[in-house]
Amino acid sequence: MAEAKAFITGLEGPRLGAAERDFLRDERPWGLILFLRNCREAAEIADLVAAFRDAVGRADAPVLIDQEGGRVQRLKPPGWRRYPPGRAYGALYERDPEAGLAAAFAGARLIADDLVALGINVDCLPLLDVPQPEGHEVIGDRAYAREPAAVAAVARAVADGLLAGGVLPIAKHIPGHGRAASDSHLELPVVTASRAELEAVDFPPFRALADLPLAMTAHVVYTALDPALPATTSPRVVAFIREELGFDGCLMGDDVSMQALAGTIGERTRALFAAGCDLALHCNGRFDEMAAVAAGSPPLAGRAAERADRALARLHPPEPFDRAAAEATVAALVAAAEAMA
């Protein structure tokens, strides 16, 4: 079996080009992430996923997607159903906890069903971010609730729904993006909240779900943890995630092409590995950047390989579920969310 390198790549479009095929064969990324530009029709997506796995030589190679619902949904109508934003589940949970958790599980279970039909086996969900008044709307209604306990409860139901459907969840954006006053896609947010404030609000959901198989870092500076470096490239923050939040799963950095990070793509990639991340993530499909990420990524070995293997071991065939009931639940939430918009 081909040895993987410690990065996840994007691709330019809906079909695998010859240069991309050669790149995948030679550089052997651990995984692939899909975006709207890759997702037109179901058969085409399934073919792209299969072509990726053939090129890297691993039938179980992870394929990721951001399929949250609301504003962040790569598989869109009319080919796929519309899902509500995360906040819709949290709002129901606040009125009726049992119903909110059942709905969150049902929504995630349906998403998993959509994904496994295409060969996709990892969803970049759940969000464990706890939004604060000063926080940028890049999180906004993607967050489940404003109380840490409610965020953790709904996120657990979402993670369980994905796992029951044969899809791995990713806890994001560790250790928390809810206070960030700017969009890390465009600039580096700096959070100056005290350690006590972070411990009370931002960190509890990540502690509660530290058993999840995968997590994604936030490109955010937390001055209480490291006054200089964002979490993704900070040895102090990665050590905090491991030692104090208790996360010993496979840790990937958020997209290295986001403008929150400084330096060249290669420098950013090397910095996140030096900080202790297990995997680099590159999303935009630009071939020159893909090559730089590959050059800066080591073979997946040692503890990082162990964590990645443990994550994949959490995959299992989908469990039976009542699809009609789940669809009715999600449709009602979508209608409620649209009525509130």
ZIVEN-V882001 format. One record per residue. N is the residue number from 1. SS is DSSP state (a for helix, b for strand, c for the rest). PHI is phi in radians with two decimals (999 if undefined). PSI is psi in whole degrees, 0 to 359 (NA if undefined). Layout:
N,SS,PHI,PSI + N,SS,PHI,PSI
This chain:
1,c,999,137 + 2,c,-1.15,136 + 3,c,-1.32,133 + 4,c,-1.48,154 + 5,b,-1.73,159 + 6,b,-1.49,55 + 7,b,-2.58,160 + 8,b,-2.05,133 + 9,b,-2.03,156 + 10,c,-1.69,177 + 11,c,-2.36,161 + 12,c,-1.23,320 + 13,c,-2.60,199 + 14,c,-1.39,349 + 15,c,-2.22,151 + 16,c,-1.42,119 + 17,c,-1.39,165 + 18,a,-1.10,317 + 19,a,-1.14,321 + 20,a,-1.14,320 + 21,a,-1.06,316 + 22,a,-1.11,319 + 23,a,-1.05,312 + 24,a,-1.08,318 + 25,a,-1.13,319 + 26,a,-1.42,322 + 27,a,-1.70,339 + 28,c,0.96,58 + 29,b,-1.06,150 + 30,b,-1.11,323 + 31,b,-2.61,174 + 32,b,-2.19,142 + 33,b,-2.08,135 + 34,b,-1.81,146 + 35,c,-2.25,179 + 36,a,-0.97,324 + 37,a,-1.13,341 + 38,a,-1.67,353 + 39,c,-2.12,93 + 40,c,-1.93,302 + 41,c,-2.26,151 + 42,a,-1.02,313 + 43,a,-1.11,322 + 44,a,-1.16,319 + 45,a,-1.12,315 + 46,a,-1.06,321 + 47,a,-1.14,319 + 48,a,-1.12,317 + 49,a,-1.06,314 + 50,a,-1.12,321 + 51,a,-1.14,321 + 52,a,-1.04,311 + 53,a,-1.15,324 + 54,a,-1.12,318 + 55,a,-1.17,321 + 56,a,-1.49,348 + 57,c,1.37,24 + 58,c,-2.37,115 + 59,c,-1.17,338 + 60,c,-1.81,14 + 61,c,-0.99,132 + 62,b,-1.17,140 + 63,b,-2.16,121 + 64,b,-1.85,159 + 65,b,-2.72,153 + 66,c,-1.65,94 + 67,b,-2.13,84 + 68,b,-1.64,318 + 69,b,1.90,169 + 70,c,1.12,229 + 71,c,-1.25,339 + 72,b,-2.00,91 + 73,b,-2.61,106 + 74,c,-1.35,328 + 75,c,-1.64,111 + 76,c,-2.01,161 + 77,c,-1.05,152 + 78,c,-1.53,355 + 79,c,-1.24,331 + 80,c,-2.37,158 + 81,c,-1.21,157 + 82,c,-1.48,134 + 83,c,-1.93,149 + 84,c,-1.30,160 + 85,c,-1.17,160 + 86,a,-0.96,325 + 87,a,-1.03,331 + 88,a,-1.08,322 + 89,a,-1.19,318 + 90,a,-1.14,322 + 91,a,-1.12,319 + 92,a,-1.15,319 + 93,a,-1.03,321 + 94,a,-1.17,330 + 95,a,-1.47,322 + 96,c,-2.64,93 + 97,a,-0.93,316 + 98,a,-1.10,316 + 99,a,-1.17,322 + 100,a,-1.10,317 + 101,a,-1.20,321 + 102,a,-1.12,320 + 103,a,-1.20,319 + 104,a,-1.09,318 + 105,a,-1.09,315 + 106,a,-1.11,317 + 107,a,-1.09,315 + 108,a,-1.18,324 + 109,a,-1.14,322 + 110,a,-1.19,318 + 111,a,-1.01,314 + 112,a,-1.01,320 + 113,a,-1.11,320 + 114,a,-1.06,317 + 115,a,-1.27,314 + 116,a,-1.13,333 + 117,c,-1.11,338 + 118,c,-1.77,354 + 119,c,1.60,5 + 120,c,-1.45,131 + 121,c,-2.20,10 + 122,b,-2.45,132 + 123,b,-2.02,136 + 124,c,-1.39,73 + 125,c,-2.85,144 + 126,c,-1.66,158 + 127,b,-1.40,130 + 128,c,-1.91,13 + 129,c,-1.27,138 + 130,c,-1.87,106 + 131,c,-1.21,145 + 132,c,-2.13,161 + 133,c,-0.96,327 + 134,c,-1.43,355 + 135,c,-1.25,148 + 136,c,-1.28,152 + 137,c,-1.27,0 + 138,c,-1.03,332 + 139,c,-1.59,295 + 140,a,0.84,232 + 141,a,-1.35,4 + 142,a,-1.24,334 + 143,c,-1.32,147 + 144,c,-1.33,325 + 145,c,-2.90,176 + 146,c,-1.82,358 + 147,c,-1.88,132 + 148,a,-0.98,319 + 149,a,-1.13,321 + 150,a,-1.18,319 + 151,a,-1.01,313 + 152,a,-1.11,318 + 153,a,-1.15,313 + 154,a,-1.18,320 + 155,a,-1.07,322 + 156,a,-1.09,318 + 157,a,-1.12,320 + 158,a,-1.12,313 + 159,a,-1.05,318 + 160,a,-1.12,321 + 161,a,-1.13,319 + 162,a,-1.12,313 + 163,a,-1.08,320 + 164,a,-1.12,333 + 165,c,-1.61,6 + 166,c,1.50,25 + 167,c,-2.24,137 + 168,b,-1.43,135 + 169,b,-1.54,158 + 170,b,-2.19,122 + 171,b,-1.34,124 + 172,b,-2.49,154 + 173,b,-1.93,101 + 174,b,-1.22,133 + 175,c,-1.66,20 + 176,c,2.37,130 + 177,c,-1.97,3 + 178,c,-1.20,335 + 179,c,-1.62,349 + 180,c,-1.08,123 + 181,c,-1.53,1 + 182,c,-2.41,167 + 183,c,-1.53,117 + 184,c,-1.21,349 + 185,c,-1.14,333 + 186,c,-1.96,331 + 187,c,-2.78,169 + 188,c,-1.51,114 + 189,b,-1.33,145 + 190,b,-2.14,119 + 191,b,-1.79,121 + 192,c,-1.83,10 + 193,c,-1.03,150 + 194,c,-1.23,162 + 195,a,-1.03,321 + 196,a,-1.11,319 + 197,a,-1.13,317 + 198,a,-1.11,319 + 199,a,-1.14,326 + 200,a,-1.35,328 + 201,a,-2.11,307 + 202,a,-1.39,320 + 203,c,-1.44,331 + 204,a,-0.96,319 + 205,a,-1.09,326 + 206,a,-1.25,324 + 207,a,-1.12,317 + 208,a,-1.15,332 + 209,c,-2.01,30 + 210,c,-1.17,349 + 211,c,-1.49,356 + 212,c,-1.12,153 + 213,c,-1.27,334 + 214,b,-2.43,149 + 215,b,-2.51,155 + 216,b,-2.14,131 + 217,b,-1.30,164 + 218,c,-1.76,137 + 219,c,-1.45,69 + 220,b,-2.39,137 + 221,b,-1.49,129 + 222,b,-1.98,103 + 223,c,-1.10,336 + 224,c,-1.25,341 + 225,c,-1.87,318 + 226,c,-2.71,112 + 227,c,-1.26,350 + 228,c,-1.97,321 + 229,c,-2.00,144 + 230,c,-1.18,158 + 231,a,-0.89,318 + 232,a,-1.04,325 + 233,a,-1.99,17 + 234,c,-1.82,114 + 235,a,-1.01,326 + 236,a,-1.14,315 + 237,a,-1.25,320 + 238,a,-1.09,319 + 239,a,-1.08,321 + 240,a,-1.09,317 + 241,a,-1.03,318 + 242,a,-1.28,309 + 243,a,-1.52,326 + 244,c,-1.91,328 + 245,c,-1.46,342 + 246,c,1.41,18 + 247,c,-1.52,115 + 248,c,-2.05,22 + 249,c,-1.50,193 + 250,b,-1.46,121 + 251,b,-1.86,120 + 252,b,-1.94,147 + 253,c,-1.31,152 + 254,c,-1.12,174 + 255,c,-0.91,123 + 256,c,-1.24,348 + 257,c,-1.52,357 + 258,c,-1.22,147 + 259,c,-1.36,355 + 260,c,-1.12,333 + 261,c,-1.58,145 + 262,c,-1.75,158 + 263,c,1.63,179 + 264,c,-1.26,166 + 265,a,-1.03,318 + 266,a,-1.11,319 + 267,a,-1.16,320 + 268,a,-1.08,317 + 269,a,-1.08,312 + 270,a,-1.12,325 + 271,a,-1.17,321 + 272,a,-1.23,326 + 273,a,-1.23,322 + 274,a,-1.10,329 + 275,a,-1.29,339 + 276,c,2.05,5 + 277,c,-1.17,152 + 278,c,-1.53,328 + 279,b,-2.42,144 + 280,b,-1.68,148 + 281,b,-2.16,128 + 282,c,-2.29,128 + 283,c,-1.98,335 + 284,c,-1.42,352 + 285,c,1.34,7 + 286,c,-1.29,123 + 287,a,-1.12,321 + 288,a,-1.11,321 + 289,a,-1.23,321 + 290,a,-0.99,316 + 291,a,-1.13,321 + 292,a,-1.16,320 + 293,a,-1.11,316 + 294,a,-1.05,318 + 295,a,-1.15,330 + 296,a,-1.58,359 + 297,c,-1.81,131 + 298,c,-1.40,168 + 299,b,-1.00,146 + 300,c,-1.35,108 + 301,c,-2.56,171 + 302,a,1.08,219 + 303,a,-1.08,323 + 304,a,-1.07,317 + 305,a,-1.14,321 + 306,a,-1.06,316 + 307,a,-1.16,319 + 308,a,-1.11,319 + 309,a,-1.15,321 + 310,a,-1.10,322 + 311,a,-1.09,310 + 312,a,-1.11,331 + 313,a,-1.18,344 + 314,c,-1.38,350 + 315,c,-1.29,139 + 316,c,-2.63,164 + 317,c,-1.02,147 + 318,c,-1.00,141 + 319,c,-1.46,153 + 320,c,-1.09,150 + 321,c,-2.72,164 + 322,c,-1.53,93 + 323,a,-1.07,316 + 324,a,-1.06,318 + 325,a,-1.15,319 + 326,a,-1.12,319 + 327,a,-1.11,320 + 328,a,-1.13,319 + 329,a,-1.08,313 + 330,a,-1.19,319 + 331,a,-1.06,320 + 332,a,-1.14,320 + 333,a,-1.21,321 + 334,a,-1.07,315 + 335,a,-1.08,319 + 336,a,-1.15,318 + 337,a,-1.13,319 + 338,a,-1.20,327 + 339,a,-1.18,329 + 340,a,-1.43,341 + 341,c,-1.20,NA
